[in-house]
Amino acid sequence: MLNDELLLGVRKPARYIGGEWNSSRKDFARAEIKFALCFPDKYEVGMSNLGVRILYGMLNSIDDVVCERFFAPDTDMEMVLRNNGLSILSLESQRQLREFDMVGFSLGYELGYTNVLNILELGGIPLKASERREGFPLVIAGGPCVLNPEPMHEFFDLFVLGEGEEVLPEIIDVYRKFKSDFESSKISRQELLVVLSGIEGVYVPSFYEPRYNSEGKIEEFKPKLKDVPLKIKKRIVKNLDEAYFPSDWLVPYIQIVHDRISLEIMRGCPNKCRFCQARSQYFPLRQKKVKKLLNLAEKLYKSSGYEEISLLGLSVSDYGRIKELLDLLILRFKERGISVSLPSIKPKTILGELTDLISTIKKTALTFAPEAATEQLRKAIGKDFSEEDFLKTAETAYSSGYQHIKLYFMIGLPYEEFSDLDAIFEFTKNAAELRRKVNGRPAQVNISINTLIPKPHTPLQWFKMLSLEEIKNRQNYLKTCCKNRWIKLAFHNPFMSFLEGVFSRGDRRLSGVVLSAFRKGARFDGWDEHFDFNKWMGAFGECNIDPDFYIRERHLGEILPWDFLDVGINKSELIAEFNKIVARE
């Protein structure tokens, strides 16, 4: 148990005490099934994740299930736990990880992988699935990273591909049926996993094996057992209106990254941006009804007291009734001082439908994602973005009182030239100068520049990613070119981008690298203050693996580490889009 003396020795002790407004208070001892919901990052990040909130509420809505939360302890808390021989504890009832039947991780970012191992180790659970004898919980994972789970195959009993609202109760039903026999060793861990592998969307990595050729490429990937599926099919929730969504919005004691109500209005995206893995993750497109959203917004406000409602979706401006929804939300909540905010918006949507509303939406900086500054590159990546519409939208926004704009660009796009990088500043300067018409001064424009990672299940998955040196050269070039005080540049850490590329495109041989880096002390690799690239390079060397192997160009006939996953988008469609890029169509 964490006492006050120990908590006073760490930063932000409220991360570890639980008891927040609307958190679950179910009786742990009386529950038939005990589920540990783990997020491998700090509390502030995990509590901003909508998936965590949905699964937490959904699992606790099942009568005989108790779901409790674990987040990655910050380095100061890890030291407290290790120095005092203590285990990581759940927020709700201060239970140890080993006391749960299932330990479920949400894998949203490759640079959180070492935090997964840290949580398991601090919970007294063997890191490798092969070393867990009967009596240990089943360790499972879901989330965006499961679009290529192979680099973490060694640590999980099973993965869930796709959305969890329907498949997790099915897993629990099977476990409930066999729990007594499993706990009394009448059936083995493997026998239970065989039954679970029969659930659509469930992947048990120990039941499959790859074979490599002399070049290190995958020559064959096949099941070791005859009763397991050849392909794993992604699970989706067909009707979002009927799917579970938490109405009792959990309110933390401390400020979190997204400290507001997140109202999910849609899943999937009608656009076909060739770089976007999220489209594959959430395909197909589904939208909630306006009436359902208004009722949810009212319940969420009343249960939380938050003064901001943010609409959530991959492309909210493509929601079929966006103007109607915004009109009704603003009408309902404006008198109560509740603001409505939007993420990145398409310029043509503002011009077409939201011109009258632009002055009523919360005046933070408007965000746009052109991704590339030239029409040729936007065409190559399938980005539907009109520069003409954007400039008209920016002028409208300035006239309505907006003073800042944020733009997202990428480097490392197919067939990119340095002239395309020059175009970023011409594009941005034009946007900034438009504000002179309003008050004689340019606008402040913040540019966020990320490196393209050719992700699995996208038409770009066969392209080469920029090498580390190429990333640094392009970033340095852009820094040198930026001489306008109204333009601020921000870059994603090139070493982090490189690692993310390696692990998102990697195979199961990288599990050893993750374990080695963890043993060397790697933690919170997505945080600049904790990230140590040298530990990772040492891990690659120790495992005799060249990371550049994974960022190379792939041939269309090559077996990719994630080819056994069916995300609902046919590979022939991806190949057709790839060929269009090559043909410059």
N, C-alpha and C positions, 0 to 999 in steps of 0.2 A: 504494500500500500504506500502511495506517495503521501508523505506527511507535509505539514506546512514548512518545516525546516528545509526539506529538500526542494520544495517548490520555490521558496524564496531565493534559492541559489541559481535559478535559471531565468533567462529572458522570457517574457510573456508566459507566465505560468498558466494563464487562462487557456492556453492551447491544450492543456492536459487534464483539466478538472471536470469537463462535461457539465451536465445540468443546465444546458442552455434552454431558452424559451422554446417550447414545442419539441424538445428532444424526447425520445422514447423513454418510458419508465416501466417497461414490462418486467415481470418477475423472471430472472434468469434461471433460477432453480426449477421452476415449474414448466419451463419450455421443453418441448420434445426435441426440437431441432435448434441448434445454436449456431448462428452464422456470424462470422467476423468479417466486416466490410472494411477493407484496407485501401488506403490511397497513398502511394509512395512519394509523397511530398509533404511540405509543411501544412499545418492546419489551415492557414489562410488561403492556400491554393486549393486544397481538397474540398473545403466548404464552399468554394466558388464553382465547383464542378456540378453541373445539373444532374449528370448521370448518377453521381453519388447520392444526391438528395432523392432522386426517383427510386433507386433500388433500396435505399434505407427505409423510406416510407412504405414501399410496396411489400418488402419482406416482413416488416413489423405489422402489416395489416393482416397477415396470415396468423390465425389463432394460436397455433402451437409452435410458432417460430419466433425467436428473439434475435434481432440483428443489432450488433453493437459496433462502434467505429474505432478504427486505429489509423493514425496518421504517422508519417515518418517523424521521429523525434529530432529536433534540431541538435546540432553538435554538442551544445552545452548539456542538454538533457541526456543525450547518449552517454556522455561522460559520467553524469550522475548515476545512471542506471548501471553502467559497467563497474564503476568504482565501488558501488554498494552491493554488487551481486544481485541486482533487481531485474525483474522481467518487465517488458513493455506491457502496459495494462489498457484495457478498453476504457473509453470515456464514460460509458453509461454506468457500469457496475464494478469497475476496477478489476476485471477478470483477466487472467492470463490467456495468451493466445492458444495455448495447448488445451484449454478447457472447452474449445469450440469444436463442433463437428466439421464445419467447413470454414476455410479461410479464403475469402475471395478478394482478388486484387483488381483494381481498375488501372489498366496500362494505357495511359494517354500520351506518353512521351518517352522516347528511347533513352533519354538521359536520366530517367528515373530508375533504371534497372538496378543499379547498385543499392538504392534505397529499399527495393524489394527484398534483397538478401539481408540487409541490415534488420528489417522488421522481423523476418523469419528467425534470424539468429538471436535477436533480443527476445523473441518469443519462445526460444528453446525448441525450435523445430528444425530438423536436419534440412540443409539447403537443397540437397539433391533429392528428387522424387524417388530415385532408386534406393535411397538409404532410409526411407521412412517405413518402419515396420508397422504392424497393426497397432492401433492405439493412438496414432497421430492423426490429426485432421486431414481431410482432403484439401489440397491447395489448388485453387482454380484461378483463372484470369479471364477477363474480357476487356473490351475497349478498342480504340483505334489501332493500337500496336499489334493486335491479334490478326490484322490483315497480313502480317508476316510474323508469326510467333516463333519461328525456328531459333533465333538467337537466344531465346529464353526457354527452350524445350526441356532442358535438363532439370529445371527447378519446379515445374508444374505437373500435377497429376492430370489435369485436363484444361483445355481452353474452350471458351465459348465464342463462336464467330457470330457477330451481329448484335442485335438488340436483346437485352436481357429480361424484359418485363414478362415474357411468356415462357422462355426456356428455363429460367431459374426455378420457378415453381415446379416445372417438370422434373428437374434434377432433384429438387427437394422431395418430391413425391416418390421417386425411386429410392432415394436414400432412406426415407421414412420406412419404406417397405422392407428394406434389407438391413436396417440399423441394428437390430437385435442380433442377427446372425453375424454381421460384420464385427460388432463389438465382442462377441463371444468366439470369434475366429472360426465360425462354421463356414463362412465364405472368406476367401482371401481378398486382399486389396485389388489384385488383378481381376478377379472374378467380378467384383463390384464395378470396376472400370469398364469391363466388357459390356455389362448391362447399360451403363451410362453412355457408352459410345454409340448405342443404338438410338439415342435421342438426336434428332436433327439439329445441327449446329454445334455438336460437341466433338472436339478433337482431342484424342488421347495420344500424345506424341510418342510414348514408349511403345506403341503398337505399330510404328512405322520405322522404316530405315532407308537412308539414301545410299547410293553407291557412286563413287567419284571416279573420273578418269584421270589420266596422267597429268592433265593440265589443272586439276583441282575443280573442274566443273562437274555438276551433277549429271551422271549418266543414267541413273534410274532412281525413282522414289516409289516405294511400294509398301503395302501393309505386310506385317509379319504374321498376322492372324487372318484366317479366311472370313471371319464374321464381321469385320470392320469395314466401313465404307471406303471406296476408292477416292471419293471426293467429299469434302465437307461443305455442306450448303449453308449459306448465311441465313440467320433467322431475322425476320422483320416483323414489326407490329403493323398489321394491315390497316387497322382503324384507330387512328390517334385519338379520336374523340372518346372512344371507349377504353383506351389504355389508362393505366394508373398515372396520376400526376398529383404530387403532394399539395394539399390545400392548407395544411398547417405548416407554414413556412418557418423553418428552424432559424432562430436569430442568435448569432454568436455574441459573446461578451466583448470581443475585440473586433477591430476593423479587418475585413477580409478583402481579397482582391476585387471581387465583384459584390460589393456590399449593398445589395438592392434585390428587388424581385426580378427573377428571370422568367419571362413568360414565353414558353416555347410555342411558336405559332405554326411551325412546319418542320418536316424532316425531308431530306433529299433536296435536289436542286434541278431546275429545268435546263440550266446551262450545261455546256459540255466543254468547260475549260480543260485543256489536255494535261495540265499540270496538277489538277486537283484530286487528291486521294479521298477527300471527304465526300465527294460525290459517290464514289464507290462504296464507302463505308455506310452511307445513309440512303443509297438507292433502294427503291424508287421514290419519286416525289409523292409526299402525302401532306395534306393541309388540314388544320383544325378549323371547325366552323366558328364564325364570328360570335354567335351566341354563347358557345362553349367557352370561348376565350374571355368574354366579358364577365361571365359568371365566375370563372377561375380568378380573374384579376380582382374582383370584389372580395372573394374569400381570402386570397393571399394578402391583400391589404389589411383586412380586418384581423387576420391572425398574426401579422408581423409589425404593422405600423410603419413600414418602410415608406419613404417619400419619393421613391423613384421606381418606375416599372420599365424594364428594358425588354424589348421584343427580341426573341432569339430564333435564329434559323440560319442556314447557310447563305441565303440570299433573300432577306426579308422583303426587299423591294419587289421581289417576284411573287410574293403572296397575292393570290388572285383578287382579294378584296381589301388591299392595304389601306386605301384612302378611307373606305367605310369604317374599318377597324380603328384607325387613328382618330377619325372624327368622333366616334362614339367613346373611345377611351378618354380623349381630351375633354369632351363634354361631361363625362361622368366624374372625372377626378380633378379637373382644374380648380374648382371652387374649394377643394380640400387641400390644395397646395401640393398635389402629387404630379410630378413631371413624368412624361413619357419620353424615352430615349431610343434611338435607333443605332445599330452598328453601321458598317459601310453600306452606302446606298448607291444605286445606279443613277447617274445624272439624268438619263432620259425619263426615269420614273418621277423624279422631282419636277422636271419640266412638264411632264404629261399629266401628273395627278396631284402632286403635293405642293405646287407653287403657293397656293393659298395657306397651306399649313406650315410652311417652312418657318414662319415667324413665331409660331406657337410651340414648336418643338424645342426642348431644352437646348440652350445655346452653349453647348460644349463645342469644340472644334468639329466641323464636319469631316468625315473620313471617307476617302475614295481609294479604290485599289485598281489603278490602271495596269499595274504589274510591269508594263513595258511602255517606253515613251515614244516608240515609233509604231506606225500602223503595221509595218511588215512583221515585226516581232509579235505584236498582239495577235496577228493572224496566225502565226506559227503555233502559238499556244492556245488558240481558240478563245481568246478573251474578247467578249462583246463589250467594247468601251469606245465611245465616240468622243474624241477630243473637242470637237465643236460643241457637243451637248454639255460636256464638262465645263467649258469656259462660260457658257450661258448660265449654267447652274451656279458656278462660283460667283458670278456677278449678281445673280438673284440673292444668294446667301449674304453677300456683303451688304446689299441694300436692306436686308432684313435684320441686320445687326451682328452678323457673324464676323469675327475678326481673325480667326485662325482656320487653317485647313491642314489636314494630315493626309499624306499620300504614301501608298505602299508600292514599292517597286521590287523587282527581282533581278539578280545578275546570274549569268551562267545559262541563259536561255539558248535554245538551239540556233546556231548560225549567228550568234551575237557578235557584233563588231564594236570597236571602241567608239565609233561614231554613234552607236546606239546609247552608249553611256553619256556621251556629250549631250544627247537629246534629252536626257533626264532633266538637265538644268535649264534648257530652253523651255521645256514643258512647264517646269515649276516656276520659272521667272514670269512667264506669261500669266500664270494663275495668280501670282503675287501682285503683279502690276495692275490687274483689273480693279483692285480696291482703291486705287488713286481716284477713280471716278466718283467714289463715295465721299472720302474725306482727305484726299490728297496724299495719303501715305500707302505704301505697299502693305499687303497682308503678311503676317508671319506664316510661313509654310514649313511644316516639319515633315521630313522625308525619312521613312523607315525602309532600309534596304536589306533584303534577305537573299541568301543564296538558294538557287533552285536545287531541290533534291528530287531527282527523277524517281518518284515513289512507285511501289508495287501497285498493280491493278490500274495503272494509268497508261495512256499511249506513249508517255515519255520513259517508261520503265526500261526500254532498251537503250536509251541514250547514255552517254558518259556524263558523269558529274564532274564539275571543276575540281582539279586537284587543290590541295591546301595552298600551294604556292600561287596558283592561278586566282584563287579567292582573294588572297592577300594583295596580289598585284592590282586587281580590279578595285578593291576597296581603297588602296593607296592612291590610285589614279583619280577616283572620285573625290577623295579628300583634297587632293591638290587642285582640282578644278573648281571646287566650291569656294568662291570668294565673295558671295553675296551675304550680307549680314542678316537679311530677312529670311534666309533659308538655313535650316538646321538639319544636319545629317545624323542619322543613327544607324549603326550597322549591327547585325547579329554577329556574335563572336565567331570568327572563322574556324577556330578549332572545334567549337561545339557543332557548327554546321557540318564539318567534315565527319565527326563522329556520328552524328545523327544519320548522315547519308550512309555510312558504313553499316550501321546496325539496322536501318530500315530496309536495306538491300541485301542483308547478310543471310547466311545459312546457319545450321545448327552447330557448326564448329566454333562459332563465336561465343557459345555458352561458357567455354573455358576462359575466354578473355574477360567476360563479365566477372566471373569468379575470381580470377587473378587480380583484376583491378580493385575489386572489393577488398581482397586480402591486403592490398597495398594501401588501403585507406580511402579509396574513392567514395565520395558521398555527395549528394546534391550537385550532380554534374551539370545541371541546367542553371546553376547559380554562379555568377562570376566570382563571388568571394570564396567559394568552395572548390571551384573547378581546378583540377591539376592535370593538364594534358600529359605531362611526363609520366604520371602513373599509368595512364592508358597506353602510352607507347611502350612502357616497360612490360605491360601485360601482353601486348601483341608480340613483343620479342620473346617473352617467356613461353608463349604458346606456338612460336614459330609461324606466325600468321602475318602476311603482308596486308595491311588494311586497304591499300590501293587496289587490290584484287576485286574488291566489292564495289568500287565506284567506276569501274571500267564499262566500256560499251558492251552490250549483250547482243548476240545474234538472234534473229527471230526463231530459229529452230532450237535454241538452247533451252533446256529444262530449267526453269526458274524456281528458287526455293519455295515460292508461294503458289506454284501452279496447281497444287492439289486443292486449293480453296476456291469455291464457287461463290462469288459475291453478287451474282445476278446480272453481271455485264459480260457478255460473251467475249472470249479472247479474240475472236475474229474481228469484232468491232474495234477493239484496241489496235489490232494490226492495221486495219483499214485507215484509222486515224493517224497512226505512225507513218504509213506510206504517204499520206497527204502532206505531212510535215516535210518528209524527205523530198517530195516532189515540189515543194514550195507552193502547194495549192491553198 
